[in-house]
Amino acid sequence: MKRCEWDERVRRKRTRLGLTELRVFASVRDRRKGFLIAGGVIFPCALGRSGVIVSKREGDGGTPRARLPLRRAFYRADRMPRPRTQLALRAITPRDAWCDDVTDRRYNRLIDRPPGQAEERLARADHLYDVIVELGWNDDPVIRGRGSAIFWHLPRAGFSPTAGCVAVERHVFQKLLPRLSRDCVMIVGRA
């Protein structure tokens, strides 16, 4: 079998196994809100307070314009049942945090910290991180100051802006997580 035939068969098999691409666009009316397109279905989403930006920096509040692989999913086992998904899945523990300290060697990585000592605690009192998907931003390789903790998570009331993440309602996760392929990517702000 020729290499190109093999590649095409693998591509078709992956497509049958689930969605391989999600697209996110900012609204023309409010750059802090947008739309997530999955297959032929469109869902509203919240974006960073600075909208979609090209040159992402730590703390700028922008959602990076990029092709972001879906790395793994996290969920609160005390608040919801285990989601069905082909993505790597992990229950959030009280010690889980994401390092956004640019001086720390563990910058932009999941870390183990006692409660109260972390910059970005995953076990939050609100429901924003009841289910989250880690998006592959600034992680291969990590460049200090280029931005950390870009997640796909639940929104605040009224779809108020995020710190740079993409946020959708819980029912969207329930519909999409089981349909995502392991190699799914989120394409933000590109045609």
ZIWO-V489520 format. One record per residue. N is the residue number from 1. SS is DSSP state (2 for helix, 1 for strand, 0 for the rest). OMEGA is omega in whole degrees, -180 to 180 (NA if undefined). NEAR is the number of other C-alpha atoms within 8 Angstrom. Layout:
N SS OMEGA NEAR
N SS OMEGA NEAR
This chain:
1 0 180 4
2 0 -178 5
3 2 -178 6
4 2 177 6
5 2 178 8
6 2 179 9
7 2 180 8
8 2 178 8
9 2 178 8
10 2 179 8
11 2 179 8
12 2 180 8
13 2 179 8
14 2 179 10
15 2 178 10
16 2 -178 6
17 0 177 9
18 0 178 9
19 1 180 12
20 1 -175 12
21 1 171 10
22 1 179 13
23 1 180 12
24 1 179 13
25 1 174 10
26 1 176 14
27 0 177 10
28 0 -180 5
29 0 -178 4
30 0 -175 8
31 0 180 12
32 0 177 15
33 1 -178 15
34 1 -177 14
35 1 174 12
36 1 -179 12
37 1 179 11
38 1 -174 11
39 0 178 7
40 0 -176 5
41 1 -178 6
42 1 179 8
43 1 174 9
44 1 177 9
45 1 173 14
46 1 178 16
47 0 180 20
48 1 -178 16
49 0 177 11
50 0 -178 12
51 0 179 14
52 1 -178 15
53 1 -178 10
54 0 -177 7
55 0 -176 5
56 0 176 11
57 0 179 8
58 0 175 10
59 0 -177 6
60 0 177 9
61 0 -179 12
62 0 172 15
63 1 -174 16
64 1 173 11
65 0 -172 11
66 0 172 9
67 1 -171 8
68 1 176 11
69 1 174 11
70 1 -174 14
71 1 -179 10
72 1 180 11
73 1 177 12
74 1 177 13
75 1 177 15
76 0 -179 13
77 0 179 9
78 0 -177 4
79 0 -177 6
80 0 176 8
81 0 179 5
82 0 179 6
83 0 174 8
84 0 179 6
85 0 173 10
86 0 178 10
87 0 172 11
88 1 -173 9
89 1 -178 9
90 1 174 8
91 1 179 8
92 0 176 11
93 0 180 8
94 0 -178 8
95 0 -177 10
96 1 178 13
97 1 177 14
98 1 -176 14
99 0 175 16
100 0 177 12
101 0 -176 7
102 0 179 8
103 0 -178 6
104 0 -180 7
105 0 180 5
106 0 -179 7
107 0 180 13
108 0 177 13
109 0 172 8
110 1 -179 8
111 1 178 9
112 1 -179 7
113 0 174 9
114 0 180 8
115 0 178 7
116 0 -176 4
117 0 -173 6
118 0 177 11
119 0 -177 9
120 1 -178 8
121 1 180 10
122 0 178 11
123 0 -175 13
124 0 176 8
125 0 177 4
126 0 -175 5
127 0 -177 7
128 0 -176 10
129 0 175 13
130 0 172 13
131 1 179 12
132 1 173 12
133 1 176 12
134 1 178 13
135 1 -176 14
136 0 177 10
137 0 176 11
138 0 -179 11
139 0 -178 8
140 0 2 5
141 0 176 5
142 0 176 8
143 0 -176 7
144 0 178 8
145 0 -177 8
146 0 178 9
147 0 -178 14
148 0 173 12
149 0 173 13
150 0 -176 13
151 1 167 10
152 1 -172 12
153 1 -180 14
154 0 -176 14
155 0 168 14
156 0 178 8
157 2 178 5
158 2 -178 5
159 2 177 10
160 0 -173 10
161 0 176 11
162 1 176 13
163 0 -179 12
164 0 -178 15
165 0 173 15
166 1 -177 14
167 1 177 13
168 0 180 14
169 0 -177 9
170 2 -178 7
171 2 177 6
172 2 175 9
173 2 -179 10
174 2 179 9
175 2 -170 8
176 2 -176 9
177 2 180 11
178 2 -175 10
179 2 -177 11
180 1 174 14
181 1 179 13
182 1 -178 9
183 1 180 7
184 1 176 12
185 1 174 11
186 1 -180 13
187 1 -175 13
188 1 170 13
189 0 179 11
190 0 179 9
191 0 NA 2
